[in-house]
Each structure stands twice: as structure tokens, then as C-alpha cells.
Amino acid sequence: MRVRTDVPALSRLFDYAVPDSWTDDVVVGTRVRVALHGRRVGGWVVDDDVTPPEGVEPLPLKGWSGWGPPPPVIDLAEWAAWRWAGPVPFFLGVASPLRPVRRLPAVPEGAPDTGAPDRAAGAPDPGAPGTGPPADTGPLATASLATAFADMVARAVGEGAVMEGTSTVLRIPPTTDLIDLVLSVVHAPETVARSGGVLVLVPSVGWAERLCGRLVRRGYRATTDWAAARAGWPIVVGSRAAAWAPLPNLSAALVLDAHDESYREESAPTYSAVDVVTERARRAGSPCIVTSPCPSTVVRAGRAEHTLPVAAERAGWSAVERVDRRGADPRTGMFSEEFVRLARAVLDDPDGVARRGPLVCFYDRTGRARLLACAHCGELARCTTCGAAVAQGGTGLRCPRCGSERPVVCAACGKLRMKTLRAGVSRLREELAALLGTEVGEVSGPSVPRSVAAGAGEPPSGGDGIPATPVLVGTEAVLHRVRRAAAVVFLDIDLHLLAPRFSATDETLALLVRASRMVGPRHTGPAWARLLVQTRVPDHPVVEAVARGDLSGVAEAEEAMRRSARLPPFSALAALSGPLAAGYAGDLRVAGAGTGVTLSELPDGGYLVQAPDHGALCDLLASVPRPGGRGLRVAVDPAAV
């Protein structure tokens, strides 16, 4: 037996013999304990057909630790180690159970019951994003939407069957019920004809549990358990780590909300579960379908794209009201007249907050960008080259995205005086409580939420530690933790629209998707059930596209920008950081000479490696030995650039 140990720094494979006294099966993927340099370490069997060199007597295995990933996942881990410049044991560890699995459960017998959907009447349940009831879209009835989904899936799965391993992206509005999509994939003739299970990925563990529960209640044999997946259950649901779920055979793969940042591992190796599943399906010759209300250029690259009819897509987004803040009275602070009217309408409706949730106000105080505006005309200080917000550096204005500099002059009116637009979320909470005369809770990060009441003490908390107040204000955490809202207000969306990152468009769209799910689709609730977006760039393509419910124009513009700037997916990037980054960057520069690979220094002292494609980048990273120690971090496909 050939064994790969779980020692990350050890890439060599070792041969061992199976003791004659063992009664447990030892196959490729089995987890074992072996003797190595006087100590016992864990490992995985990666080959069971090995002939040792003549005259060499392999040591016996020391222990059988249970079931591990199947052979296709073992091979996939080798590819992932090359693709994201990480150790193979890391990926095998992700693909293995947390505790030893010595017996596999039996697969329940019987065909799934395709009975009536478990939909409840009324508004959608944003607590289970993408799995709540579909919108009542007026002329486009629920049956029509289900038919449209079925048609999309039939085309996507059919393409995957004809061109084995083909990956397809479906652009589906945020408030629609994706369980119909899941069932369409499960029941597609091409899926049924293949022997194997359907792998469904969702962004979070909570979403996976809710979706699996709905499938089980309908009579489907679905699971989130590692051992059940290894035993061959027909439907496996999970979050990022489930990309490595141990299905012996894969008949189809489905990734919901492929744009979500939770699919990417933050620590190195920075692998993407979407890319892992795509490669896994390609190797298995199975169709892979990814869905998103706002698929990024990277997600769309190399995939056929299908969309719903324009009317159906528009109906699946919340209504959006844009508030132009360029000429706002500075005495109003962050709260426009339109916002006050919306807040009063929600709070004065006896059933508003009680039935639909609190009024949610979003403001990212960290913002990651310092916003300046002209004190005369109110125009934002933006880079004339790339459009990002500029910050004051020294005696001028500097763009943190592209590095260009210019004098402190308003590009719109030529005036010289700028004002800083900045406020903390805690201060906003106090101002909002005084303005509305009601209790206002704060949700910001992992800390315990705070609240302020007009003349009252701390109110009780709702679910997940959320204050049980009619109004909530918070940073991005409020969009992740609150499950339902009467309306959502973006007090200053420009912090994200104009952020000095090339991913600003994708990140802003993701925030608007979350908010839309909290409020629900347009035309299905009170007039105040909408997104209110306060901005100084009301004609920004992202804001206009979401207001229309059609993102085609944004996707085309983003693709053109990335192509001209040679950004992913039209190049491949890796970020080097740490005390040893400079030395390693020098070695890469020498080895990569003449290959089209370039290196540049980053403002934080790290280095950015850019290559024409991942083949050139990953081959270079694999060929250059890394320095010893932990003073180097290599992040392939860095999220923040």
C-alpha cells in the first residue's frame, strides 16, 4: 500500500504492508496510522497496487482509522494542491470526516415521493435564502416560473450530457425558490440515467440544513452527513467543504449562489469550492450547474449562460428607490427626507414590523475607503482614470486602486474645498433613535448587539442575538444575521460602489442580493416594502441595473473592464506576503523569465504575481521551492486586489 502522510511539509509517498491479521478493508482512501521516523502519524492510502523494490521489506501499517475519501477525490486533492499552491494533506483533511468513520450507514430503500411542495402562503422566507416560496409575479404565475426553471435546467443538463463535464451558469433572481431547481436537476433524465449521487452546494451550513430538511420532508433521500455521502446516498447537500463530499460516483453537481464569498477559503491555500466542484464534474463527465442572481465575470467565464425571461427576472428582485444625495441639506446628516418618510410608513403600519420584520439600515463604518465630496457642489471625489473614490494623501488626492494622483480640485465644478463624509454606526444609532423616537438596535460584527431606546433601557433580543427592536442599524453583519425585513435602507452605498478594489461591483451586487431576499419580491407586499438606496452617484450602472432587475449591462461592462486591465479571468494572480515573500518573489522572477509572468510590489510590502493563465502561474509556483518556516503566505486568486 502506498501512503501519503498527514505531515504537510512531507510530499514524499511511502510504501507499507497490510498485516495478515487485519480483517478491515484497506482500499484507496482508507485512513491509516503508520510508523515514520520513530513516531506514529496518520495518512491515507493512495494506491493499493504497489510492488516494492526488490530486496525491500515494507513496514506493516500500525492502525486502521476508518473510511476516507474515495479514489476520485484523492486524485482531485492532487490537482487542487497544484491549482492553489498548497499541500495535498490539507485537501485530503478537508475531504475526510472530523471523527473516524468505521461503519457506513445503509442507504434508505424506496423511490422518492414527489408530492406537493411544502410552500406556505404569503411572503417568502428570507431566513432560507433561495429556498423560500417563489414570488407571485402576477401574469407570471408560480407554474410559469416552475416551467421556466425546468426548461433552463433541461437545457443545462442536456448540454452537460452531450458535452460531458460541461459547466453551465443560470442567472436567477434572488427571491425565487431554488428547491424547484434542485428537484429539476435530480429528476432530469440525464441525471437519472447516470449511476451516482447529486451534489448540491449552498453558501452556509444553516442553509444546507434547511434545504436538506425540506427535501427529506418531501420524501427524498438527502443528507448532510459525511458517512451517508460515502455510503452513496442519492442527494448530498453541504456548504464549502462539501465540494469534497465523498460521493463514490457523481451524477450531477449544483452550486447555488455561486457568487457568494463564503465559497472561498480565506486562509491559504485559498481554494474556491465552485472551481473544485467544476473540476470534479469535468473529471466525472457529469453536468455542473451553478446559479447566481449576479454571476461574476469569473463565474461566467468558460460557462454557457442561461437566463429567465426579462419580466420574470425583474419580478424576482425587490423594488428599489434611489435617493440622490449630491444636493442634500447637510443638516439632514445621513438621513434623507425619503428615508424619514419610509421609516414613518413602516413604523405607523401596525402589521408592518410585526409581520415582515424590522426596518434595517445598513452602513459599513469600516468602509475600507475614505469618501471625500466637494463642499460646493456635493460631487464625490473620484479617480478620473478608474472611477474609484480617492483619498487625501499629502497635499493631493490619490487613488488607492490604480495609484493615480491629482490636486485637490473638484472634477465637476473646479472648487478647491473638500469635506470628509464619514460617521460611525454607533453614532448613527443614537441619531436615528432620537429622530424616530423609537428603539433602535445595533448589529455590527461578532460583538453583542447594542440598542438605544428613547427613554428606555435595553430591549430584549430576538433570534441569533438580534435586538427585538422595530429598527436595526448595522454594518454588513446586519445583512447576514437578520432573516426578514420590512424594508432595507443603504444609508451610503457609495462606500462599496466606489471602494478601491476591482471586486467592488461584485461585492456591492452581493449586498443588494441579500437585502432583496430580506424584503421579498416587488408587487407582493406593501408599498414601503422596498430597498432604499442613498447615493451620490444615482446613475451608477450597478444601481440602475438592480432597479431595473436586469444585470446584463453590468456584466458586459465588468467583463470589458477586466479584459482591458488583464484581470481574472483574463489572467491569473497570486499574492505573496510575509517576511520571506521578497526572497521567494526574487526566485519566481528568475524562474519565470520569458514565460509572461510578471511580479509587482504591493503597498503593504507583499508581491503580486500575474500570469497569462493558471497553467503558467501554478506550474511556476510548483517548480520553485519555498523557503522553510512559516514566513511566507501564497494566496492564489486573492479576493482583495
C-alpha positions in Angstrom: 0.0 0.0 0.0 1.3 3.5 -0.9 0.5 6.0 1.8 0.5 9.8 1.9 1.1 11.0 5.4 -0.8 13.9 7.0 2.5 15.8 7.6 2.0 18.9 5.4 5.7 19.5 4.7 6.3 15.9 3.6 5.4 15.4 -0.1 7.1 12.0 -0.4 4.9 8.8 -0.5 5.8 5.7 1.5 5.1 2.0 1.0 3.7 -0.2 3.8 2.3 -3.7 4.1 -1.1 -4.7 5.4 -0.8 -7.0 8.4 -2.2 -10.5 7.8 -4.2 -10.3 11.0 -6.3 -7.4 9.8 -9.9 -8.0 8.9 -10.8 -4.5 7.9 -10.8 -3.5 4.2 -7.9 -1.4 3.2 -8.5 0.3 -0.1 -7.6 3.6 -1.8 -8.8 6.4 0.5 -8.6 4.4 3.7 -7.2 6.3 6.7 -4.4 4.6 8.4 -1.7 5.1 11.1 1.9 4.4 10.1 5.4 4.4 11.7 7.6 7.2 10.4 11.0 8.1 11.8 10.2 6.7 15.2 6.7 8.1 15.7 3.2 7.3 14.5 1.4 9.6 12.1 -1.8 9.5 10.2 -2.2 9.1 6.5 -4.3 8.0 3.5 -3.8 5.0 1.2 -3.4 6.5 -2.3 -2.5 3.3 -4.2 -3.3 -0.3 -3.4 -1.4 -1.9 -6.3 2.2 -1.4 -5.4 5.2 -3.7 -5.9 8.0 -2.7 -3.5 11.6 -2.6 -4.9 13.5 -5.9 -4.9 15.0 -6.6 -1.6 12.9 -4.0 0.3 10.5 -5.3 3.0 7.8 -2.6 3.7 6.9 -2.0 7.3 3.4 -3.0 8.4 0.6 -0.5 8.8 0.1 0.3 12.5 -3.6 1.2 12.6 -6.8 1.3 10.6 -8.5 4.7 11.2 -11.7 4.1 9.2 -13.1 5.2 5.9 -11.7 8.1 3.9 -12.4 9.9 0.6 -13.0 7.7 -2.5 -10.3 7.4 -5.3 -11.7 10.3 -7.4 -11.4 12.7 -4.5 -7.9 11.5 -3.8 -6.9 12.4 -7.3 -8.8 15.7 -7.1 -6.8 16.7 -4.0 -3.6 16.3 -6.0 -4.9 18.7 -8.6 -6.1 21.2 -6.0 -2.6 21.2 -4.4 -1.2 22.3 -7.8 -4.0 24.7 -8.5 -3.8 26.7 -5.2 -0.2 26.0 -4.3 -1.0 24.1 -1.1 -0.1 20.8 0.5 -2.0 17.7 -0.6 -2.7 16.7 3.1 -4.6 19.9 3.6 -7.2 19.0 0.9 -7.3 15.3 2.0 -8.0 16.6 5.5 -10.9 18.7 4.3 -12.3 15.6 2.4 -12.1 13.4 5.4 -14.5 13.1 8.4 -13.8 15.0 11.6 -14.0 11.8 13.6 -13.1 8.2 12.4 -15.9 6.5 10.5 -15.6 2.8 10.9 -19.1 1.8 9.5 -21.2 3.3 6.8 -25.0 3.7 7.2 -27.3 1.8 4.8 -29.0 3.8 2.1 -32.7 4.0 2.7 -34.7 2.0 0.2 -37.7 3.2 -1.8 -38.2 5.8 -4.5 -38.5 9.5 -3.5 -42.0 10.9 -3.1 -42.5 13.8 -5.5 -45.7 15.0 -3.7 -46.9 18.6 -3.4 -44.4 21.3 -2.5 -44.3 22.4 1.2 -44.9 26.0 0.3 -46.7 28.2 2.7 -48.9 31.1 1.5 -47.7 34.6 2.0 -44.4 36.3 1.9 -41.1 34.4 1.2 -38.9 33.2 4.0 -35.6 35.1 3.6 -34.3 33.1 6.5 -33.5 30.3 4.0 -32.1 32.3 1.1 -33.1 30.9 -2.2 -35.3 28.2 -0.6 -38.3 30.4 0.3 -41.6 30.4 -1.7 -41.3 31.9 -5.2 -42.8 35.3 -6.0 -46.4 35.7 -7.0 -45.4 37.7 -10.1 -48.9 38.5 -11.4 -49.0 37.4 -15.0 -46.1 35.2 -14.4 -47.7 32.7 -12.1 -45.8 30.2 -10.0 -46.5 27.4 -12.5 -44.9 29.5 -15.3 -41.8 30.1 -13.1 -41.5 26.4 -12.4 -41.8 25.7 -16.1 -39.1 28.3 -16.9 -36.8 26.7 -14.3 -37.4 23.3 -15.7 -36.7 24.5 -19.2 -33.4 26.1 -18.1 -32.3 23.0 -16.2 -33.2 20.8 -19.2 -31.0 22.8 -21.4 -28.2 23.0 -18.9 -28.2 19.3 -18.0 -28.7 18.4 -21.7 -25.6 20.3 -22.6 -23.7 18.6 -19.8 -24.8 15.2 -21.1 -23.9 15.9 -24.7 -20.6 17.6 -23.9 -19.5 15.6 -20.8 -18.4 17.7 -17.9 -19.8 20.9 -19.2 -20.4 23.6 -16.7 -23.4 26.0 -17.0 -24.4 29.2 -15.2 -28.0 30.1 -14.6 -28.8 33.7 -13.7 -31.9 33.5 -11.4 -33.3 36.5 -9.4 -32.7 36.4 -5.7 -36.2 35.9 -4.2 -37.1 32.8 -6.2 -37.5 29.3 -4.7 -34.5 27.3 -5.7 -35.8 24.0 -4.4 -37.7 23.6 -7.7 -34.3 24.0 -9.5 -32.8 21.3 -7.2 -35.6 18.9 -8.0 -35.4 19.6 -11.7 -31.7 18.6 -11.6 -32.5 15.5 -9.6 -35.3 14.3 -11.9 -33.6 15.3 -15.2 -33.4 12.2 -17.5 -29.7 12.7 -18.0 -29.2 12.7 -14.2 -31.3 9.6 -13.6 -29.6 7.7 -16.4 -26.2 8.1 -14.6 -25.3 6.0 -11.6 -24.4 8.2 -8.7 -25.5 11.0 -6.4 -26.3 14.6 -6.9 -24.1 17.1 -5.0 -25.8 20.4 -4.0 -23.6 23.2 -2.6 -25.0 26.2 -0.7 -23.1 29.1 0.9 -23.7 28.3 4.6 -24.3 25.3 7.0 -27.6 26.7 8.1 -28.9 27.0 4.5 -27.7 23.4 3.9 -29.6 22.1 6.9 -32.8 23.9 5.9 -32.6 22.7 2.3 -31.9 19.2 3.3 -34.8 19.2 5.7 -37.2 20.3 3.0 -36.0 17.6 0.7 -36.4 15.0 3.5 -39.9 16.2 4.3 -40.8 15.6 0.7 -39.6 12.1 0.8 -36.2 12.4 -0.8 -33.1 10.6 0.4 -31.0 13.6 1.1 -28.2 14.0 3.7 -25.6 16.4 5.0 -23.7 13.6 6.8 -20.2 12.6 5.6 -20.7 8.9 6.3 -24.1 8.8 4.5 -22.5 10.5 1.5 -19.6 7.9 1.5 -22.2 5.2 1.6 -23.8 6.5 -1.6 -26.9 8.4 -0.7 -28.5 9.9 -3.8 -28.6 13.6 -2.7 -25.8 15.3 -0.7 -26.2 18.9 0.5 -23.5 21.0 2.1 -21.5 24.2 2.2 -17.9 24.9 1.1 -16.3 21.7 2.5 -19.0 19.6 0.8 -17.2 20.3 -2.5 -15.1 17.4 -1.2 -18.1 15.3 -0.2 -17.1 11.6 -0.6 -19.7 10.5 -3.1 -18.4 7.4 -4.8 -19.9 8.5 -8.1 -21.2 11.9 -9.2 -24.2 12.1 -11.5 -24.6 15.9 -11.4 -23.4 18.9 -9.4 -25.4 22.0 -8.5 -23.9 25.2 -6.8 -26.4 27.7 -5.5 -25.4 31.4 -5.2 -22.0 30.8 -6.8 -21.1 34.5 -6.3 -21.1 34.1 -2.5 -17.7 34.8 -1.0 -18.1 32.1 1.6 -17.2 29.5 -1.1 -13.7 30.7 -1.0 -11.3 29.7 1.8 -9.8 32.8 3.4 -6.7 31.2 4.7 -4.0 29.7 2.4 -4.5 27.6 0.4 -7.3 29.9 -0.8 -9.3 27.3 -2.8 -12.7 28.0 -4.3 -15.4 25.4 -3.8 -17.0 26.4 -7.1 -13.9 25.6 -9.0 -13.3 22.4 -7.1 -16.9 21.2 -7.9 -16.5 22.3 -11.6 -13.3 20.3 -12.0 -14.7 17.3 -10.2 -17.7 17.2 -12.5 -15.5 17.6 -15.5 -13.4 14.6 -14.5 -16.6 12.6 -13.9 -18.1 13.6 -17.2 -21.1 14.9 -15.3 -23.1 18.2 -15.8 -22.3 21.0 -13.4 -24.8 23.8 -12.9 -24.0 27.0 -11.0 -26.7 29.6 -10.2 -26.5 33.2 -9.1 -28.6 36.3 -9.2 -25.4 38.2 -10.1 -22.8 35.8 -11.5 -19.4 37.5 -11.6 -17.2 37.6 -14.7 -15.0 34.9 -13.1 -18.1 32.7 -12.6 -19.4 33.3 -16.1 -16.0 32.6 -17.8 -16.0 29.4 -19.8 -19.6 28.6 -18.9 -22.7 28.7 -21.1 -25.2 31.2 -19.5 -29.0 30.9 -19.4 -31.4 33.5 -18.0 -35.1 33.7 -17.3 -37.3 36.0 -19.5 -36.8 39.6 -18.6 -40.2 40.1 -17.0 -39.6 37.0 -14.7 -36.1 38.2 -13.7 -37.3 41.7 -12.9 -40.2 40.3 -10.8 -37.8 38.3 -8.7 -36.0 41.5 -7.4 -37.2 43.8 -4.7 -38.4 47.3 -5.7 -35.6 49.9 -5.5 -35.9 53.6 -4.7 -32.8 55.7 -5.4 -32.1 58.9 -3.4 -29.7 61.4 -4.9 -27.7 62.9 -2.1 -25.5 65.2 -4.1 -27.5 68.3 -3.3 -28.7 67.2 0.1 -29.0 69.7 3.0 -26.0 68.9 5.3 -28.2 69.4 8.3 -30.1 66.2 7.5 -26.9 64.2 8.1 -27.2 60.6 6.8 -31.0 60.6 6.9 -32.8 61.9 3.8 -36.4 63.1 3.7 -37.2 60.0 1.6 -35.7 57.8 4.3 -37.8 59.5 7.0 -41.0 59.0 5.0 -40.2 55.4 4.5 -39.4 54.9 8.2 -42.7 56.6 9.3 -44.7 54.5 6.8 -43.2 51.2 8.2 -43.5 52.2 11.9 -47.0 53.6 11.5 -48.3 50.4 10.0 -49.5 48.2 12.9 -48.7 45.0 11.0 -45.6 46.2 9.2 -42.8 45.3 11.7 -44.8 42.6 13.4 -45.4 40.6 10.2 -42.5 41.5 7.9 -39.6 42.2 10.3 -37.8 45.4 11.4 -36.7 48.3 9.3 -33.0 47.6 8.6 -30.5 50.3 8.0 -27.1 49.3 6.6 -24.0 51.4 6.9 -20.5 49.9 6.8 -18.5 52.1 9.1 -15.2 50.5 8.2 -15.9 51.1 4.6 -12.3 50.4 3.5 -12.4 53.8 1.7 -12.3 57.4 2.8 -15.0 59.3 0.9 -14.5 63.0 0.1 -17.0 65.3 -1.5 -16.9 68.8 -2.9 -18.1 71.3 -0.3 -19.6 73.4 -3.1 -21.5 71.1 -5.4 -21.5 67.8 -3.4 -19.9 65.7 -6.1 -17.8 62.8 -4.8 -14.1 63.0 -5.3 -13.5 60.1 -7.8 -10.5 59.0 -9.8 -10.6 60.3 -13.3 -8.9 57.1 -14.5 -10.8 54.2 -13.0 -13.7 55.9 -11.2 -12.8 54.7 -7.6 -13.2 57.0 -4.6 -9.9 58.9 -3.9 -8.4 59.7 -0.6 -6.4 62.7 0.5 -2.7 61.9 0.6 -0.2 64.6 1.5 -1.2 67.7 -0.5 -3.2 66.0 -3.2 -5.7 63.2 -3.9 -4.6 59.7 -4.5 -6.5 56.7 -5.9 -5.9 53.6 -3.8 -7.0 51.4 -6.6 -4.8 52.4 -9.6 -2.4 54.8 -7.8 -3.0 57.9 -9.9 -2.7 61.3 -8.2 -4.2 64.7 -8.8 -4.5 68.0 -7.0 -7.3 68.7 -4.5 -9.8 70.1 -7.1 -13.4 69.0 -7.8 -13.5 67.5 -11.2 -17.1 68.7 -11.7 -17.0 72.4 -10.7 -13.3 73.2 -10.1 -13.7 74.2 -6.5 -10.8 73.6 -4.1 -12.6 72.7 -0.8 -13.4 69.1 0.1 -15.4 67.7 3.0 -15.0 64.3 4.5 -18.1 62.1 4.6 -17.7 59.7 7.5 -19.7 58.6 10.5 -19.7 55.7 12.9 -22.6 53.2 13.1 -22.9 53.7 16.8 -23.4 57.5 16.4 -25.9 56.8 13.7 -27.8 54.5 16.0 -28.1 57.3 18.6 -29.2 59.9 16.0 -31.7 57.5 14.5 -33.3 56.8 17.8 -33.7 60.5 18.5 -35.1 61.2 15.0 -37.7 58.4 15.0 -38.5 58.3 18.8 -38.3 54.6 18.9 -36.0 51.8 19.9 -33.0 51.2 17.6 -30.8 48.2 17.8 -27.2 47.8 16.5 -25.8 44.8 14.8 -22.1 45.0 14.0 -19.8 42.1 13.8 -19.4 39.3 16.4 -19.9 41.7 19.3 -23.0 41.7 21.5 -25.6 43.9 19.7 -26.4 47.1 21.5 -29.6 49.2 21.3 -30.9 52.6 22.3 -34.5 53.4 23.3 -36.0 56.8 23.6 -36.1 57.0 27.4 -36.0 53.2 27.8 -33.3 50.6 28.8 -32.0 47.6 26.9 -34.8 45.8 25.0 -34.9 42.0 24.8 -33.0 40.3 22.0 -34.6 38.4 19.1 -33.2 35.3 17.5 -29.5 35.0 16.9 -28.8 37.7 19.4 -30.6 40.3 17.3 -32.2 43.1 19.3 -36.0 42.8 19.2 -36.4 46.4 18.1 -38.5 47.9 15.3 -35.4 49.5 13.7 -32.0 48.0 13.3 -28.8 49.7 12.1 -25.6 47.9 11.5 -22.6 47.0 9.3 -22.5 44.1 6.9 -23.3 41.8 9.8 -26.9 43.0 9.8 -27.5 41.7 6.3 -26.0 38.3 7.3 -27.8 37.8 10.6 -31.3 39.3 10.1 -33.6 36.9 8.4 -36.5 39.2 7.3 -37.0 42.9 7.0 -39.9 45.3 6.3 -37.5 47.4 4.2 -33.8 47.8 3.9 -32.0 51.1 3.6 -28.5 51.6 2.3 -27.5 54.8 4.1 -24.4 55.2 1.9 -23.9 52.6 -0.7 -21.0 54.6 -2.2 -18.7 53.1 0.4 -19.0 49.9 -1.6 -19.7 51.1 -5.1 -16.6 53.2 -5.2 -14.3 51.0 -3.0 -10.7 50.8 -4.1 -10.9 47.2 -5.2 -11.6 45.7 -8.6 -14.1 43.4 -6.9 -16.2 46.4 -5.8 -19.0 45.7 -8.3 -19.4 42.0 -7.4 -19.3 42.8 -3.7 -22.0 45.5 -4.0 -24.3 43.3 -6.0 -23.9 40.6 -3.4 -25.1 43.0 -0.7 -28.1 44.0 -2.8 -29.0 40.4 -3.3 -29.0 39.7 0.4 -31.2 42.8 1.0 -33.6 41.8 -1.7 -34.1 38.4 -0.1 -34.8 40.0 3.2 -37.6 42.3 1.7 -39.1 39.9 -0.9 -40.1 40.4 -4.5 -41.7 43.5 -5.9 -45.5 43.8 -6.2 -46.1 41.3 -3.3 -46.3 43.5 -0.2 -47.0 47.0 1.0 -45.7 50.0 -1.0 -43.0 50.5 1.6 -41.5 47.0 1.2 -38.5 48.0 -0.9 -34.8 48.8 -0.9 -34.0 52.5 -0.4 -30.5 53.3 -1.7 -28.9 56.7 -0.8 -26.1 57.6 -3.1 -24.2 60.5 -4.7 -23.9 58.5 -8.0 -27.6 57.7 -8.7 -26.8 56.9 -12.3 -24.2 54.3 -11.4 -24.6 51.2 -13.6 -25.0 48.8 -10.6 -27.8 50.9 -9.0 -29.6 51.3 -12.3 -29.3 47.6 -13.1 -30.7 46.4 -9.8 -33.5 49.0 -10.0 -34.4 47.5 -13.5 -33.9 43.9 -12.3 -31.7 43.2 -15.3 -27.9 42.8 -14.8 -26.9 42.1 -18.4 -25.4 45.6 -18.9 -23.4 45.4 -15.7 -22.0 42.0 -16.6 -20.9 43.2 -20.0 -19.2 46.3 -18.7 -17.4 44.4 -15.9 -16.1 41.9 -18.4 -14.8 44.6 -20.7 -13.1 46.4 -17.8 -11.4 43.2 -16.6 -10.3 42.2 -20.2 -8.7 45.6 -20.8 -7.0 45.6 -17.4 -5.9 41.9 -17.8 -7.6 40.9 -14.6 -9.0 37.4 -13.8 -10.4 35.5 -15.6 -8.2 37.0 -18.4 -5.1 36.4 -16.3 -4.1 34.5 -13.1 -3.0 36.2 -9.9 -1.2 35.1 -6.7 -0.4 37.3 -3.7 2.8 36.8 -1.7 3.1 38.1 1.8 5.2 37.6 4.9 8.8 38.2 5.9 10.1 35.6 3.3 8.0 37.0 0.4 10.8 39.2 -1.0 13.2 36.3 -1.4 10.6 34.0 -2.8 9.5 36.7 -5.3 13.1 37.0 -6.5 13.3 33.3 -7.1 10.0 33.4 -9.0 11.2 36.4 -11.1 14.3 34.4 -12.2 12.4 31.2 -12.9 9.6 32.9 -14.7 11.7 34.9 -17.1 10.4 34.6 -20.6 7.1 32.9 -19.6 4.9 36.0 -19.5 4.8 36.0 -15.7 5.3 39.4 -14.0 5.8 40.5 -10.4 5.0 43.8 -8.8 5.3 45.1 -5.3 2.1 45.8 -3.3 1.6 48.8 -1.0 1.5 46.5 2.1 5.0 45.2 1.3 3.8 42.0 -0.4 4.1 41.0 -4.0 1.6 40.3 -6.8 2.4 37.6 -9.3 0.5 37.9 -12.6 0.5 35.2 -15.3 -1.4 34.7 -18.6 -3.3 31.8 -17.2 -3.4 29.4 -14.3 -1.3 26.8 -16.1 1.7 29.1 -16.3 1.1 30.5 -12.8 0.6 27.2 -11.0 3.5 25.5 -12.9 5.8 28.3 -11.8 4.7 28.1 -8.2 5.1 24.4 -8.1 8.6 24.4 -9.7 10.2 27.0 -7.3 11.0 25.5 -3.9 9.6 27.5 -1.0 11.8 28.7 1.8 11.5 26.8 5.1 9.5 28.1 8.0 6.2 29.9 8.2 7.2 33.3 7.0 5.5 33.0 3.6 1.9 33.0 2.5 0.9 32.3 -1.1 -2.7 33.2 -2.0 -3.7 32.1 -5.5 -6.7 34.1 -6.8 -6.6 36.7 -4.0 -10.0 38.2 -3.2 -8.8 41.6 -2.2 -6.8 43.3 -5.0 
